[in-house]
């Protein structure tokens, strides 16, 4: 799960929790919204813990410059 998916799940969960006031017999909409927010937050934390060191390593690596050496024989 990426950062975008985590933010999306948090947003959808917040909408379901705070903006939707529907009553159903099948499931509680507010509970589903809270679950989606928790899953989105956990996904963000896990993504940042696992993939942040890889992202930092790419950004801090010095670029490799190679010089072409040409020799002429006389």
N, C-alpha and C positions, 0 to 999 in steps of 0.2 A: 504494500500500500504506500503510495507516495504522499507528499505533503498536500497536494491538491485534493486528493481523495479524502484525507483526514479532515481538511477544512470543510469540504463539501458535506461530509457526514455530520460534523458539528453544526453546520448551518441548517441542514434539514431537520436535525434533532431539535434545535432551538425553535424552529418554526412549528414543529409538531407539538412541542411542549408548551410554548407560550402563546401561540397565535391561533391554534385550532381548538375549537371548543365543541367538538363532535362527540356524541355518545354512541358507542356501539356495543353489541352484546358479545362480539367475538374477542376484542382486545381493547385495552385502555390506550388511547392514542398518546396521552401524556407519558405513560410508561415506555412506550416504544420510542418516543422522542428522547427520553433520558438515556435509554440504552444506546441509541445512535450517537448521542453526544459523548458517552463514555468510550464507545468503540473508536470514534474519531480521535479523541484525545489520546487514547492508548496507541493508536496507529501513528499519530504525530510523534509521540515520545519515542516509540520503538524505531521509527524511521530516523529520527535525529540521533539516537544512540548508535544505531548500526551503521548508517551511511555517512554521518558527519565526518568521521576520521578519513574516509576515502575522499570526500569532497575537499577537505582541507589539504590533503596530500597533493592533489592535482594542482591546486592554486598556488601552493608555496614552492613547487618544484621549479628549479632554475631551468630556463630553456637551454637546450644543447645546441651550440653553434659549431659547425664543422667547416673547416677551411679546405678548399680544394688545392692540392699540391700537384703542380705540373712540373715535370723535369724535361729538359730539352737536351738531347745529346748532340754534340757537334763533332 
